[in-house]
Amino acid sequence: MNEKDRKQRLYVAQQGEKLRKGKISRREFLQRAAAAGFGMSAAGLMRMEFPRMAAPLRQGGAGVNFSDEQIAWLKEVGGRFAGQTVRIASESTAPSQIISDLATNPDDPNSFQNLTGIQVIWEQTPLDQVLSKITQDTATESASNDIYYLDQAWVGRFVNDTVDPSERLADGSDLNMPDFMFEDFVPELLPALASYQGRLVGLPFDIPIFIYMYRKDVYDQLGLSPATNMEEFLNAVKTIDEAGLKNEDGSDIRGYIGQWKSGHYALQCDWTAWLWSHGGSHTNADGVATINDEQGLAGAAYMMELAKYNPSGSTTWDWGGQGDAMVQGLGANVISWSEFFPGTDNPDTSKTVGLWETADLPMEASKRSKDECGFDETPAIGHQGGSCMALSKYSEVSDAAWMFLQYATSSPVQIAAATSSNTPIRLSAFESDVVKAKAMVTAGTTRHFPAALKVIQTRMGTEPHFPGWASASGTGGPIPTELGLMTTGATDIKSALDNINQYINDAINEE
């Protein structure tokens, strides 16, 4: 690490402390962190502002079903490190909540702590504070955190502060979990979330992603089938809206539900689906903004056509508002986060239990390739984000931490977490009989998992990664603010995209 990098990390840590004490706003923190080269991905910005609907759904989750060999390994090999403490700081997401509970539950004989005697302190804080802690640790080469929770946008900055897990898995040591099955990770997640320039930095941990959700009762009533392309999707939206259907409580069933809160990052997320599905992108291969080209204009025109069929409140809804509108039945089509789906089947909170279904995402009208874009932008309608867990090379309990990292990402733990509706990162969890058994109408359903897996494997879209992106695209930033002027009719499409194009170029050129 050179002195410039060290100073940048200490600066971000200092700004995080100012944020924690209320001396600066989150917007200011994002700007300052981005200026120092530490942006946040789509998922990172979402996680900071939206407590996931799936997170509370621990009821009915299965225990961890380790093999006899794995239990013996945890007891015998893990027992060598009994009394040591492994420390992690992460955002309070569904997998963090569920897996930390599985690992530390004193009443579960198969919890990590009970089997190994290794203590786990898992601090869950806002993501900005996670970044602050990691920058402080790495700048000072501190051992205060043994496992790093890395947003995908940070992987390249911390690659030299981590231990390559593939090297540990290949060393033949008895510290490697029996039947860990590295090949069982969903292959597409390794380069997307946990690698930098071909080097594995950590292991995948978290994967929010856009899927297609629709009201089957409405489709059946009107004789509709799930859309297979963008034209069919818009036609379904129009047909439903024009039918004038109502829910049992008298509320209208509109054609589409958006997350279109002016100035909010949720609006930027929604927008990417229409930009990317019409052949547009934020950047080109030369690293220059290109959002206002012919394809970008086509995506915006499509979005503004959808605007005619949204509930009136959609321009005030972030992702939480969109999820609430789904469970209230205020619309019949959504292309958005898979985390919303379990809430629709929860009888304690939803008016649409059993009514929502999933389908393959409609095919893009055209799609730009990743090679035609800059900054790792990957156009596809299935907007994604995620995180990985990485082993700190500064840890003084690295063997115990390595054992826990394997535990947290192992197939048995991922299967147990998936029964609480957490989208897994392993193929075996998607294929597990116990997980499939919850693919029914119930709180914590897994009915949406096949749709999520298919998008991960074939339709993932990723926003550009450059230092100024977070402050430009995040809540309060110029991009969602300008999009809000467009969606509310305060400015025309061409002017809005021209302005956004300039904002992106300015963000790319930030020093």
C-alpha positions in Angstrom: 0.0 0.0 0.0 1.5 3.4 -1.0 1.2 6.5 1.2 -1.5 8.1 -1.0 -3.7 5.0 -0.6 -3.1 4.9 3.1 -4.0 8.6 3.5 -7.2 8.1 1.4 -8.3 5.2 3.7 -7.6 7.2 6.9 -9.6 10.1 5.4 -12.6 7.8 4.7 -12.4 6.4 8.2 -12.4 10.0 9.6 -15.4 11.0 7.5 -17.2 7.9 8.7 -16.6 9.0 12.3 -18.0 12.4 11.5 -21.0 10.8 10.0 -21.5 8.6 13.0 -21.4 11.7 15.3 -23.8 13.6 13.1 -21.3 16.2 11.9 -21.8 15.4 8.2 -24.7 13.9 6.2 -24.8 10.5 4.5 -24.8 12.4 1.2 -21.6 14.2 2.2 -20.0 11.0 3.4 -20.8 9.3 0.0 -19.3 12.2 -1.9 -16.1 12.3 0.2 -15.7 8.5 0.1 -16.2 8.5 -3.6 -13.7 11.2 -4.1 -11.2 9.1 -2.2 -12.0 6.1 -4.6 -14.4 4.2 -2.4 -17.8 4.1 -4.1 -20.7 1.8 -3.4 -22.6 -0.5 -5.8 -26.3 -0.6 -6.5 -26.8 -3.2 -3.8 -24.7 -1.2 -1.3 -26.7 1.9 -1.7 -30.0 -0.1 -1.4 -28.8 -1.9 1.7 -28.0 1.4 3.4 -31.6 2.6 3.0 -33.9 -0.3 2.9 -34.2 -3.0 5.6 -35.0 -6.1 3.6 -38.5 -7.5 3.7 -37.0 -11.0 4.0 -34.9 -10.3 7.0 -37.5 -10.8 9.8 -38.6 -14.2 8.3 -36.8 -16.5 10.7 -39.9 -18.4 11.6 -40.0 -21.9 10.2 -36.3 -21.9 9.2 -34.5 -25.2 9.3 -31.5 -25.9 11.5 -28.1 -26.6 10.0 -27.8 -30.2 8.8 -24.0 -30.9 8.7 -22.7 -34.3 7.8 -21.1 -36.4 10.6 -17.7 -35.7 9.0 -18.3 -32.0 9.0 -19.4 -32.0 12.7 -16.3 -34.0 13.6 -14.2 -31.5 11.8 -15.8 -28.5 13.5 -15.4 -30.2 16.9 -11.9 -31.6 16.5 -10.1 -29.1 14.3 -12.1 -26.1 15.4 -11.6 -27.2 19.0 -7.9 -26.4 18.6 -8.9 -22.7 18.6 -11.5 -22.8 21.4 -11.4 -19.5 23.3 -10.3 -17.4 20.3 -12.7 -14.7 19.0 -13.5 -14.0 15.3 -14.7 -10.5 14.6 -16.8 -9.3 11.6 -18.5 -6.0 10.9 -21.3 -6.1 8.3 -24.5 -4.4 7.2 -27.6 -5.8 8.8 -28.9 -7.7 5.8 -31.0 -10.9 5.8 -28.0 -13.2 5.4 -26.1 -11.4 8.1 -29.0 -11.6 10.6 -29.8 -15.2 9.8 -26.3 -16.7 9.6 -25.0 -14.8 12.7 -28.0 -16.2 14.6 -27.2 -19.8 13.3 -23.6 -19.4 14.3 -24.0 -18.0 17.8 -27.3 -19.6 19.0 -26.5 -21.0 22.5 -29.5 -23.4 22.4 -28.4 -25.0 19.1 -25.8 -27.8 19.6 -24.8 -27.4 15.9 -24.1 -23.7 16.2 -20.5 -22.7 15.2 -19.7 -21.5 18.7 -21.0 -24.6 20.4 -19.2 -27.0 18.1 -15.8 -25.2 18.0 -15.6 -23.1 21.2 -14.6 -20.2 18.9 -16.5 -17.0 19.8 -18.0 -14.9 17.0 -18.6 -11.2 17.5 -20.6 -10.0 14.5 -21.3 -6.3 14.6 -24.0 -5.1 12.3 -23.9 -1.5 11.4 -24.9 0.8 8.5 -22.8 0.1 5.4 -21.1 3.5 5.6 -19.8 2.5 9.0 -18.6 -0.9 7.7 -16.6 1.0 5.1 -15.2 3.3 7.7 -14.1 0.4 9.9 -12.4 -1.5 7.0 -10.6 1.6 5.7 -9.3 2.3 9.2 -8.2 -1.4 9.7 -6.4 -1.7 6.4 -4.7 1.7 6.6 -3.2 0.8 10.0 -2.9 -3.0 9.2 -5.0 -3.6 12.3 -6.4 -7.0 13.3 -9.6 -5.5 14.8 -11.7 -7.3 12.1 -10.8 -10.8 11.0 -13.3 -11.1 8.2 -14.2 -8.2 5.9 -17.7 -7.7 4.4 -17.0 -6.2 1.0 -19.5 -4.5 -1.2 -18.7 -5.5 -4.8 -17.5 -1.9 -5.6 -14.8 -2.2 -3.0 -13.2 -5.5 -4.0 -10.5 -4.0 -6.2 -9.5 -1.5 -3.4 -9.0 -4.2 -0.8 -7.6 -7.1 -2.9 -4.2 -6.7 -1.4 -5.6 -6.7 2.2 -7.2 -10.1 1.9 -6.1 -13.8 1.6 -7.1 -15.5 -1.6 -9.5 -18.3 -0.5 -8.6 -20.5 -3.5 -5.0 -20.6 -2.1 -6.2 -21.9 1.3 -8.5 -24.4 -0.3 -5.7 -25.7 -2.4 -3.1 -26.1 0.4 -4.3 -29.6 1.5 -4.6 -28.5 5.1 -7.0 -30.2 7.6 -8.3 -26.6 8.2 -10.3 -27.0 5.0 -13.9 -28.1 5.6 -14.8 -31.6 4.3 -17.2 -31.5 1.4 -16.9 -27.7 1.1 -17.6 -28.0 -2.6 -16.2 -24.8 -3.9 -17.5 -25.7 -7.4 -21.0 -25.5 -5.8 -21.0 -21.6 -5.7 -23.2 -20.2 -8.4 -20.4 -19.7 -11.0 -21.6 -16.3 -12.2 -21.3 -14.8 -8.7 -17.5 -15.4 -8.3 -16.4 -12.9 -11.0 -19.3 -10.5 -10.3 -19.0 -10.2 -6.5 -15.8 -11.7 -5.3 -13.0 -11.3 -7.8 -10.7 -8.6 -9.1 -8.8 -9.0 -12.4 -9.1 -12.7 -12.1 -7.9 -13.0 -8.5 -10.4 -14.4 -6.0 -10.8 -11.9 -3.1 -13.5 -13.5 -1.0 -16.5 -15.8 -1.1 -19.9 -14.7 -2.3 -22.4 -13.8 0.4 -25.3 -11.7 -0.8 -27.2 -11.3 -4.1 -30.2 -9.0 -4.5 -31.5 -9.1 -8.1 -34.4 -7.9 -10.3 -37.0 -10.5 -11.3 -40.4 -10.3 -13.1 -43.4 -10.6 -10.7 -47.0 -10.4 -11.8 -50.5 -10.9 -10.4 -51.6 -14.3 -11.7 -55.3 -13.8 -10.7 -55.4 -10.6 -12.9 -53.6 -12.3 -15.8 -56.0 -15.2 -15.7 -59.0 -13.0 -15.5 -57.9 -11.1 -18.6 -56.5 -14.1 -20.5 -53.0 -12.8 -20.4 -49.7 -14.7 -20.5 -46.4 -13.5 -19.0 -44.6 -11.2 -21.4 -41.7 -12.6 -23.4 -40.4 -9.2 -24.7 -40.6 -5.5 -24.0 -43.5 -4.9 -26.3 -45.6 -7.6 -24.7 -44.8 -6.4 -21.2 -46.0 -2.9 -22.1 -49.1 -4.3 -23.7 -49.9 -6.3 -20.6 -49.4 -3.2 -18.4 -51.8 -1.2 -20.7 -54.4 -4.0 -20.9 -54.6 -4.4 -17.1 -54.7 -0.7 -16.4 -57.4 -0.1 -19.0 -59.6 -3.0 -17.6 -60.3 -0.9 -14.5 -60.1 -3.9 -12.1 -60.3 -3.4 -8.3 -59.3 -5.3 -5.2 -61.8 -6.6 -2.7 -61.2 -3.4 -0.6 -62.1 -1.3 -3.6 -58.6 -0.1 -4.4 -57.6 0.1 -8.0 -55.3 -2.5 -9.7 -53.0 -0.4 -11.9 -50.8 -1.8 -14.7 -47.4 -1.3 -13.1 -45.8 -0.4 -9.7 -42.7 1.7 -9.8 -40.1 2.7 -7.3 -40.0 6.3 -8.6 -39.4 8.6 -5.7 -37.9 11.7 -7.1 -34.2 12.1 -6.1 -34.0 8.6 -4.6 -31.6 5.9 -5.7 -34.6 3.6 -6.1 -35.6 5.6 -9.1 -32.1 5.1 -10.7 -32.5 1.3 -10.1 -35.9 1.2 -11.8 -34.5 3.3 -14.7 -31.7 0.9 -15.4 -34.1 -1.8 -16.5 -35.6 0.4 -19.2 -32.2 1.9 -20.3 -30.5 -1.5 -20.6 -33.5 -3.3 -22.2 -33.5 -0.8 -25.1 -29.8 -1.1 -26.0 -28.6 1.8 -23.9 -25.9 2.2 -21.2 -24.5 4.8 -18.9 -21.0 4.7 -20.5 -19.2 3.6 -23.6 -16.0 1.6 -24.1 -14.0 4.9 -24.1 -15.2 5.7 -20.6 -17.5 8.5 -21.7 -21.1 9.0 -20.8 -23.6 7.9 -23.5 -26.9 7.9 -21.7 -28.5 10.4 -24.1 -27.9 8.5 -27.3 -30.7 7.0 -29.4 -31.0 3.9 -27.3 -31.1 5.9 -24.0 -33.9 8.0 -25.4 -35.8 4.9 -26.4 -35.5 3.5 -22.9 -36.7 6.8 -21.4 -39.7 6.9 -23.8 -40.6 3.4 -22.7 -40.4 4.4 -19.0 -42.5 7.5 -19.6 -45.1 5.3 -21.3 -45.2 3.1 -18.2 -45.7 6.2 -16.1 -49.3 6.5 -17.5 -50.2 3.2 -15.8 -48.6 3.6 -12.3 -50.5 4.4 -9.1 -50.4 8.1 -8.4 -48.2 7.5 -5.3 -45.4 5.8 -7.2 -43.4 9.1 -7.6 -43.2 9.2 -3.8 -42.2 5.5 -3.3 -38.7 4.2 -2.8 -38.2 0.4 -2.7 -40.0 0.1 0.6 -43.0 1.9 -0.9 -42.9 -0.3 -3.9 -42.9 -3.4 -1.7 -45.8 -2.1 0.4 -47.8 -1.4 -2.8 -47.2 -5.0 -3.9 -48.6 -6.5 -0.7 -51.5 -4.0 -0.9 -52.3 -5.2 -4.4 -52.1 -1.7 -6.0 -50.7 -3.0 -9.3 -50.2 -6.2 -11.3 -46.7 -6.0 -12.7 -43.3 -5.4 -11.2 -39.7 -5.8 -12.4 -37.7 -5.3 -9.2 -35.9 -6.9 -6.3 -36.6 -10.6 -5.6 -36.5 -9.7 -1.8 -40.0 -8.3 -2.2 -41.6 -11.6 -3.2 -41.7 -13.4 0.2 -43.6 -10.5 1.7 -46.5 -11.0 -0.7 -47.1 -14.5 0.8 -47.0 -13.4 4.4 -50.6 -13.7 5.7 -49.9 -11.4 8.7 -49.1 -8.4 6.4 -50.2 -9.1 2.8 -53.6 -8.7 1.1 -52.3 -10.6 -1.9 -51.3 -13.9 -0.4 -50.7 -16.5 -3.1 -51.7 -14.1 -5.9 -48.2 -13.0 -7.1 -46.2 -15.3 -9.4 -42.8 -15.0 -11.2 -41.8 -15.4 -14.8 -38.7 -15.2 -16.9 -37.7 -11.6 -17.5 -38.9 -10.3 -20.9 -36.1 -10.2 -23.5 -34.5 -6.9 -24.1 -35.5 -5.1 -27.3 -31.7 -4.8 -27.9 -28.8 -5.0 -25.5 -25.3 -3.5 -25.5 -22.4 -5.8 -24.7 -20.1 -5.3 -21.7 -17.2 -4.7 -24.1 -19.1 -1.7 -25.5 -19.3 -0.1 -22.0 -16.9 1.3 -19.5 -16.1 0.7 -15.9 -17.4 -2.9 -15.8 -20.9 -1.8 -16.7 -22.9 -4.9 -17.9 -26.2 -4.1 -19.5 -29.1 -6.5 -18.8 -32.6 -6.1 -17.5 -31.8 -8.1 -14.3 -30.3 -5.3 -12.3 -28.0 -6.9 -9.6 -25.7 -6.1 -6.7 -24.1 -8.0 -4.0 -21.3 -8.6 -1.5 -18.6 -11.1 -0.5 -16.9 -12.1 2.7 -13.1 -11.9 2.7 -10.4 -13.1 5.1 -8.2 -10.2 6.4 -4.5 -10.8 5.9 -3.9 -8.9 9.1 -5.9 -11.2 11.3 -4.2 -12.7 14.3 -6.7 -15.6 14.4 -6.6 -16.3 10.7 -7.1 -20.1 11.1 -10.2 -19.7 13.3 -11.5 -17.0 10.9 -10.9 -19.2 7.9 -12.9 -22.0 9.6 -15.8 -19.5 10.2 -15.7 -18.1 6.7 -16.1 -21.7 5.4 -18.9 -22.3 7.9 -20.9 -19.2 6.9 -20.7 -19.9 3.2 -21.0 -23.7 3.4 -23.8 -25.6 1.7 -25.5 -26.7 4.9 -25.6 -23.1 6.3 -26.8 -21.7 3.0 -29.6 -24.3 2.9 -30.6 -23.4 6.4 -30.6 -19.7 5.6 -32.5 -20.2 2.4 -35.4 -21.8 4.3 -35.8 -18.4 5.9 -36.2 -17.0 2.3 -32.7 -15.6 2.0 -31.6 -15.9 -1.6 -28.6 -18.3 -1.5 -25.3 -18.2 -3.3 -24.9 -22.0 -3.8 -26.4 -24.3 -6.3 -27.0 -27.0 -3.7 -29.2 -24.6 -1.7 -31.3 -23.8 -4.7 -31.6 -27.5 -5.4 -32.2 -28.7 -1.8 -35.4 -30.6 -1.1 -35.9 -28.8 2.2 -35.6 -25.4 0.4 -37.9 -26.6 -2.4 -40.4 -27.8 0.3 -41.0 -24.1 1.2 -41.8 -23.2 -2.5 -45.4 -22.8 -1.5 -47.7 -20.0 -0.3 -46.3 -19.3 3.2 -44.4 -16.7 5.1 -40.7 -17.1 4.1 -41.6 -18.7 0.8 -39.0 -19.8 -1.7 -41.3 -19.9 -4.7 -39.3 -17.1 -6.3 -35.9 -18.9 -6.1 -36.0 -20.5 -9.6 -36.6 -17.1 -11.2 -33.8 -15.4 -9.2 -31.3 -18.2 -10.1 -32.1 -17.9 -13.8 -31.5 -14.2 -13.7 -28.2 -14.7 -11.9 -27.1 -17.2 -14.4 -28.2 -15.5 -17.6 -29.6 -12.0 -17.2 -27.5 -10.0 -14.6 -27.0 -6.3 -15.2 -24.4 -4.3 -13.3 -24.0 -0.5 -13.0 -20.6 1.1 -13.8 -18.0 1.1 -11.1 -15.9 4.3 -10.8 -15.2 6.5 -7.8 -17.7 9.3 -8.5 -20.6 7.0 -9.4 -22.1 6.6 -5.9 -22.4 10.3 -5.2 -23.8 11.0 -8.7 -26.4 8.2 -8.7 -27.3 7.8 -5.0 -30.1 9.4 -3.1 -30.0 13.2 -3.4 -27.5 12.9 -6.3 -28.0 14.7 -9.6 -29.0 11.6 -11.6 -32.1 10.5 -9.6 -33.0 14.2 -9.1 -33.0 14.8 -12.8 -34.9 11.5 -13.4 -37.5 12.7 -10.9 -38.0 15.9 -13.0 -38.5 13.7 -16.0 -40.9 11.2 -14.4 -43.0 14.0 -12.9 -43.2 15.9 -16.2 -41.2 18.9 -14.9 -38.7 18.5 -17.8 -38.7 16.7 -21.1 -36.8 13.4 -21.8 -34.1 15.0 -24.0 -33.3 17.7 -21.6 -33.2 15.3 -18.7 -30.9 12.8 -20.4 -28.6 15.6 -21.7 -28.2 16.9 -18.2 -27.6 13.4 -16.8 -25.0 12.7 -19.4 -23.1 15.8 -18.3 -23.4 14.8 -14.6 -22.0 11.3 -15.4 -19.0 12.8 -17.3 -18.4 15.2 -14.5 -18.4 12.3 -12.0 -16.0 10.3 -14.2 -13.6 13.2 -14.3 -13.7 13.9 -10.5 -10.3 14.1 -9.0 
